[in-house]
Amino acid sequence: MRQFPLGELQNPHSNALEQAATEPIKLTSESQASYVIMSVENYEQLMNRVAQLEDSILAQQAQIAVANSQMVGSEIFTAELERLAALDD
């Protein structure tokens, strides 16, 4: 990723924005990374990829939760509810 000083954007002869149209660029201020500029197309692709990865992680977590769950039968569940209700009496 190419980087440019932040002030470079004010230079009318700079090609920083042209470069950002093809690949993300890093802007620096006092030698520290401050901003990244990229095309809308690259940004949307990045956000779509992030969403896909988040969905994939959630799906994996759901599969693990189902695999590790211990469902009780309705008889056990009903008996436990009755036991708990009797404690209130």
Secondary structure in CASP SS format (residue, H / E / C, confidence):
PFRMAT SS
TARGET T0000
AUTHOR 0000-0000-0000
METHOD secondary structure of the structure
MODEL  1
M C 1.00
R E 1.00
Q E 1.00
F E 1.00
P E 1.00
L H 1.00
G H 1.00
E H 1.00
L H 1.00
Q H 1.00
N C 1.00
P C 1.00
H C 1.00
S C 1.00
N C 1.00
A H 1.00
L H 1.00
E H 1.00
Q H 1.00
A H 1.00
A H 1.00
T H 1.00
E C 1.00
P C 1.00
I E 1.00
K E 1.00
L E 1.00
T E 1.00
S E 1.00
E C 1.00
S C 1.00
Q E 1.00
A E 1.00
S E 1.00
Y E 1.00
V E 1.00
I E 1.00
M C 1.00
S C 1.00
V H 1.00
E H 1.00
N H 1.00
Y H 1.00
E H 1.00
Q H 1.00
L H 1.00
M H 1.00
N H 1.00
R H 1.00
V H 1.00
A H 1.00
Q H 1.00
L H 1.00
E H 1.00
D H 1.00
S H 1.00
I H 1.00
L H 1.00
A H 1.00
Q H 1.00
Q H 1.00
A H 1.00
Q H 1.00
I H 1.00
A H 1.00
V H 1.00
A H 1.00
N H 1.00
S C 1.00
Q C 1.00
M C 1.00
V C 1.00
G C 1.00
S H 1.00
E H 1.00
I H 1.00
F H 1.00
T H 1.00
A H 1.00
E H 1.00
L H 1.00
E H 1.00
R H 1.00
L H 1.00
A H 1.00
A H 1.00
L H 1.00
D H 1.00
D C 1.00
END
